[in-house]
Each structure stands twice: as structure tokens, then as C-alpha cells.
Amino acid sequence: MGPSTVTAAYLEHFTDQDVVLLCADNPLTTIGEGRNLLRAHPDGLDDLLSSRRVFETVFSTHNGGDPLLGASPFLVFSVAVHHAAVRLKATGHVSEWLGPGRRAPVFDVDELRGFVAMPWHRYFLAELLASYTHVASGSVVVATPRGLRRQRFSELDPVRFAGLLDVVSEAERPGILRRLGDLALFLTGVFPDYVAKQGFGPIAEGRLLRASGIADSRREGLPREPGAAAFGDRGAVELLEQLGQRWYGAAAALLSHPLAENVAVLGELPRRFRQARRVLGVVTEQCLFVHRDQWFGLAD
């Protein structure tokens, strides 16, 4: 298992249009030839995604200012994550979110460089971001003491989505838990101001805690990374960070081991959630900020 495995995972997501864009420097007879070219040079794909040429092509303004009109969401976010990785190598500080409208430079970037240096970590972040350009919502019918009722859910509403843990089968729990972890990471990394301003009332917070197996609203027993409370209590953002660690850990624990490489990151995120969240913050600041409301349907 190595670079070729990661490349194969990327190629599963790339559209034909993506392949043409990536192989623009190589005349192609067929799309299949382009895919074979990328597959035969797995290290070259990483170089392409990190290149200035591909970044400028994807994030150019010739598509009406919207990169998603010229490439798939997965390619756009892959390029954004790789661009952030390149920038992190050359910078001595990053902008850290402290609260709504409050940021400050933080100089401990080594752990961020380490996180995003791992190929499967970059793939995971790109896949996560792409997944939130089309979110699922709807309702399920559940049995209650008063009869059947319809329970609504949305992948962008952590309270309602966590409610699915009460009604899904045991086989479905790992997927719901993983998606809850994804949502916590996405919201705290890309939309921290939105999370902080929206907040969670006592009832909503209680539902989140109970859905996570925690009855004590004082949040005792929640995992906390080293340094996670360095800026004090950040309200709803801190709560989601801590719940995200727990959800990812619970999802990983329910899956068959050993975990495949593309899933193994779930087992790391209980202790590396904050690193992933901060990397997403860098990606958002550098590449996504002007588009995020349009792409993801949330606004601060």
C-alpha cells in the first residue's frame, strides 16, 4: 500500500473533465490514456495538485468566478488542500480563530505541517469538503410510545442528525457516527463564526450530549486534546470540537480492524481533531472564503 493506492482513490473521484485539466501539458488521445498516465506516475499526481499551474487554472476567474464550473468539487478541494500544504511549508504562522470576528497569529505551525504532509490526510480533507456541496436531508419514520412519527434530519444540523443514533440499526451506527464527526470538523473548520453565533441552547446541547452517551451537561468525560482549551471556553465551537473527537473515536471502534488506509484517519482524529480543524481553517482562509456561502449554503 503506498502512493499508487492513494492515486487510485483520487482517480475514482476525478471526472473526465478533471483528467483533461490535470493532463493539459500532455497531449491525450483518450481520457483513458490520461487516467493511465496519472496512474503510472502516482508521485506526479501529488506534484500536479500542488502545482501553481493547476491552482491558477482551477481558481481562475474565466468560469464566472466559480471554480466549480470548471472542475468537480473533489478536484477543486484537492487543489485547495494541496495549495494550503505548500503554503504551510513556507510560513511561520497561521491565523487562529479565537471567537466571532476575532483572530490572532499563532506560530506553532509544525503540527499542521505534519498533519497535512500525510497523503491520506489530504485526501480525507478534500473528500470531506466535497461531500458538503450536496448534503442529505429528509425524514425517517420512527416508532414512539404514542405511535409512529416522522423524524426530520439534515446533514448540516448536528442536533437533528445526532437524533438518528436513536433510530438506526447497529450496522448503520458507524456511518452516522463518522458523519457526525465530519459535520463537527466541517462546521468548526470552515464556519466557526456561524457555529459560535448560532450556538446551542440548553435543550439542544442536552440532546447532543445524550446522543453522544453523555448525560452530564457539564461535559465531563469528553476528550480534550493538549492545548484545545488554550483560548478558554469558546462555547459551541469548543463543544463541537470535543464531540467530534468522541464521534470519530466511536465510529472507528465499531469498524472492523485493521482499518483500511483510507479509513484509518478516523482512528487518529480523536487525538488530532484540532490539527485537522486548524488546517481546514487555513484552507478556508486561503481558497474558500469568497465562495463558501455559495458552495455550502451556510452564512455567518
N, C-alpha and C positions, 0 to 999 in steps of 0.2 A: 504494500500500500504506500503510495507516495504521490509525487506531483501529477502523474498520469491519472490517478483516481480523482483528484480534485478537478483536473481539467475535464474529465468525463462528466462530473457533476455540473460544471458550468455549461458544458455543451448541451446538456439536457434542457436547460432553460433558454439558451440563445435561439432567437428566431433566425430565419434565413436573412432578414434584413440586418440583424446584428452581425452575422458572419461576414456579409459583404462589407460592412463598415469596418470591422476589425481587420479584414484582409485587403484593405484598399491599396496597400503598397505592393500587392501581389496579384497580377492578372489571373483571374479564375475562369475556367471553362464551365464549371458547375458549382452549385452550392456544396454538393458532397465533397468536391475537391477542397473547398475551403475548410470544411469540418475536418477532413483528413489531415490537412496541413496543420491546423491547430492541435489536433490530437497527437500528431507526430512530434510536436515541439512544445511539451507542456510548460517548460520554463518560459517559452516565448509568449504564451498567453498572459502570464503574470506581467511580463515586460510590457505587453501591449496595453493591458488595463491600467498600467502605471504611467504610460507614455503621455507626453504633452500633446502629441498629435491626436490621439483618441479622445483625450479630455476636451480639447478645444473643439473637436468635431461634435461630440455628444452635447456639450454645453454651449454650442454656438447659438446665435440668435436667428439663423436662417429658417428655423422651423416655427416662426412666430413667437420666439422667446420661450417655447416649451420643449425641453429635451425629450419628453415622452412622445412627441410627434415624429421623432426621427429614430427612435430606438425603443426596445422593450424596457419596461420598468426594471427588470433584473439587470440588464446591461447598464442602464443609467446609474443604478445604485452600486453596482460593482465598480464602475469607474469612480464614483464619488468616494467609496470606501478606500480604494487604492490610492486615489489622489490625497486623501487625508493621511494615509500611511506615509506617503512620500513627504508631505509637509511636516509631519511629526518628527521625521528624521532630522529635519533642518531647523527646528525651532526649539527654543529653550523654555518656552512657557505656553500655556493654553489659557483660554478664558473659561473660568469656572462659574457655574450658576450658583448664586447664593440665595436668591429669593426673587419674587416678581420684580423685573426691571433692575435687578442688581447682579452685577458680575464683577469679577476681580481676576487679575492674572495669577496663575498658580504655576510653580516652577517644577513640580515633581512629575515630569512627563515620561520618565523611564518606564513606569509600569504600563502606560498607554502604548508606548512603542513596542513593548514586549507582547502586549495582547494582540495588537493588530499585525504584528510580524508573522503570526501563525496563519497559514493559508486557510485552514478550516474556519478560523475565527472570522476572516474577511468574508468568506463565502456565507457564513451564518448571518452576519450583519446585513449583507446585500439581500439575501433571501428574505430576512425578516422585514426589511423596509419595503421590498416589492410586494410582500403579502398584504400590506396595509393600503395599497392603492385600490384594492377591491375587497371590501370586508363583507362578512356574512352577518345577516340579521334575520330575525323571524320569530317563530314561536314554536313551542312544543306543548303537547297535551300531557298533563300530569294528574295523577290520582291524589286526592286530598280527602280528609275525613268528611268533607262536605260534598264529595263527588269530583268529577273531572273538571279541570280548569286549564286555561291556556296561559302558559308562562312565556313571556317575551324575552328575547335576548338580543344583544348586539356585541360584536367583537370589539367595539370601541367603548363599551360601558362595562368597567370591571365589576361593578356590583351585580348587574343582571347576568353577566357571563359567569361569574362565580356561582350564581344560583343553579347553574346546570349541574354542578357537582352533586346536588341533591337528587337528581333525576336520571342521570345517565347510568349505563351499565358499568360494571367493573372494567370491562375491556376498553371502554371509552374514556375512562378517567385519566390515563396518561396523556392522551391527546388534549383534553380540556385543561389539565394542569400545565402542560407545556405552553398552550396558547395563552393562558393567564400570565405565565412568566413572560412570554413575548409581549403581551399588552403592557405589563408593568415596565418592561425595558423600553418599549417604543414610546410610551407616554412620558416617562421621566427623562429620556434621552432627547426626544425631538420636540416635545411640547411641555416642558416643565412649568412655564408660566401659566399655561392653560390649566394644568393639574392643580397648581397652587391656588389659583383664583377660584376654580370650581370647588375644590375641597371635597370633603366627605362629612356630612352631618353625623350625629351620634348613631342614628339608626343605620345609615349606610355603612359606617365604619364597623358597627357591630356585626352586620351581615358579612362583610369581608373577613373579619376575624374568625367568625364562626365557620364560614366556608373553608377557612384555612386550618380548621381544627384548633382554634384558639378561642377560648371563652372569655378570657380576661381582657377587658378593653384597655388595660394598662400596657398591653403589648408585651407582657413578659414572655420569655421563651422564644422571641423572634431572633433569627440570626442577625448578627451585625458584623460587617466587615471591619478590619482595622482601619481607622480613620473615617468611617462612614458618618460619624457624628461630629466631625471636626468643625462644622459651621453651625452647630446647635440644632435645635428641633426645626425642621423645615416642613412641618405639617404633612399635608397629603403626599408630597413628593417623597419624604422620608418613609412614610408608611408603605407606599407602593414599592419603594426600593427593597424594604425588608420583606414584604410579602412576596415580591418577585423572586428573591433568593429562595424562599421556602417553597414556592410553587415549582420552580425548576428542580430543586432537590427532590421533591416528592415525585415529580414526573420521572426523573432519572432512576429513582429507587424502584419504580414499578415496571421498568422496562427490562427485557432480557439482557443479561450480561454475558460476555463483554459487549459493550456498546460499539456499534459501527463508528468509524471515524467522523462521519458527517453528523452523528448524534452525540458523540462523546462530549461535545462542548456543553451540553445540558448538565452533565455531571460536574463541570468546572464552574458554572455560573453561580452556584450558591456562595462561592468564595470570591468570584471575580465579577460579580454583577456590577459593582461600582465602576470598574475599569471599562466594561462594555458600555455602560451608560455614558461615561465621560467621552469615550470615543465617538459614540453617536452624537454627542453634543458638538464635537469638533466637526464631524461630517455635516451636521445641520448648519453650523455657522459658516462653513466654507462653501458649501454647494447647494444646500436645500432650502435655506431660509426664505428666499424670494418666491419659491414655488410651493412650499409645504402646505399652505392653506388650500391651494387649488388641488394638489395631489391627494391630500389625506382627509379633507373635509372637516378639519378642526380649525379653530382660530383662537388666538389669545385674546 
